[in-house]
């Protein structure tokens, strides 16, 4: 396999867009959790507590996505330095690891999107009389 400097550089635009998406999700959930927490302190409603638990899992996933994305970006930089420095095997290994970690980050995103409807299901169940069920 031949690896050129431009190959790892191809991930930079994708990673930038993913980080923007991840950060927006994080900020939105943080604001939502603050609002729900304020409402929970007033009402002590079990439905709100269940929603906060769901959002806690989602925030953990978003932090995990960001971590794996950042490590992926760092490995892309190392791969580019390896190519420039003539370290073919090391640069290929760094790039393959970067791709794998980006895959893990995207896998976390898929799971987070999957469970994102959980808070809505909690509300729908409460409306149907199954309060707190998920």
Secondary structure, DSSP 8 states (H G I E B T S, - for coil): ----HHHHHHHHHHHHHHHHHHHHHHHHHHHHHHHHHHHHHHH--HHHHHHHHHHHHHHHHHHHHHHHHHHHHHHHHHHHHHHHTT-HHHHHHHHHHHHHHHHHHHHHHHHHHHHTTHHHHHHHHHHTT-TT--
